[in-house]
Amino acid sequence: MDRERLIRTVEAILRGTGYKTARMEFKGSCFDIVASRLFLLLFIKVATNIDAVTGEQAEDLKRLARFFKASPLIVGLKTKNAELEEGVVYERFGIYALRPETLYDVLVENEMPAIFAERGGFYVRINGGLLRKLREKYGYSINELAQLLGVSRKSLTNYERGEQAVSLEVAIRLEELFDEPLAEPIDVLHSTVEANLDVTPETPLEREIFDRLKELGLGVVKVKKAPFNAVSREEEFRILTGIDERKTRSTVKRAEMVAEVGRIINSDGVFILEKTRTEVVGEVPLIPKDSLDEVRDADELIDLIEELKKEIKKGLFG
């Protein structure tokens, strides 16, 4: 399956389960699909081989997930020269990665995977408290059960404390022995990731605009691998912020993508250009940098964006 077909497959799975989606066609983007349903928001990177996802893309993906209280996901088919296994969760730079079939099982069948891949094989996390109760119920000492499983006493103690993952083979033996499920499911839709939100601007223009937005009271987080240059926030109001020297075909295409993403994540977009006439592209205002000098605070900037959107709607439907 090529990457284009893989992206379409992921989109179909999401839409088939009630998600609203927007797709990015931006070279090197840290995400390819953004999807929302009720209170759940997903930023998804699609790669035939998950090793193709770079560290820079992963860091941006984690920043967006942290900023928007979303979950990042990677969907792919291979790692190195091996196929990803169905029902197994992998990781790439701390982000969960899985096959489209596994995503289907999660979204359609409501079956969370329990197995994860690490160097050396497949593992699960088990309910340590339940394991201890079952061991005591069936009259096994730690030494006896450890010998039966072929693990050390220390490992078994760590299993019961929840401090160590269990190899898939040992987990299967435990569940067969006690005839009770012990593996803990991995909630790939509600993952928590750490992210560095303090990223240096890449150009003097970015620095100038970031500084001005911060003066207005907006929190600003730089994003490198997306159609927008930053995400900005003032309380619950969030803005996808693009920056360019001047309006080009690329600027228009990026603004159109920002509009699509904004509709899915319920956020506004704005592009701030060194020089331009004020206009709106797909409900995303393009404004000259000098306009920021006339704005006194974040609320006024938000009002400016909303007014420009209203004006374009009047022009279209009035």
Secondary structure, DSSP 8 states (H G I E B T S, - for coil): --HHHHHHHHHHHHHHTT-EEEE---TT-S-SEEEEETTEEEEEEEEEEGGGS-HHHHHHHHHHHHHHT-EEEEEEEEETTEE--TTEEEEETTEEEE-HHHHHHHHTS-----EEEETTEEEE-B-HHHHHHHHHHTT--HHHHHHHHT--HHHHHHHHHT-S-EEHHHHHHHHHHHTS--B----TTS-----------SSHHHHHHHHHHHHTT-EEEE-SSSSSSEEEEETTEEEEEEEESS--HHHHHHHHHHHHHHHHHT-EEEEEESS---EEETTEEEEEGGGGGG--SHHHHHHHHHHHHHHHHHHHH-
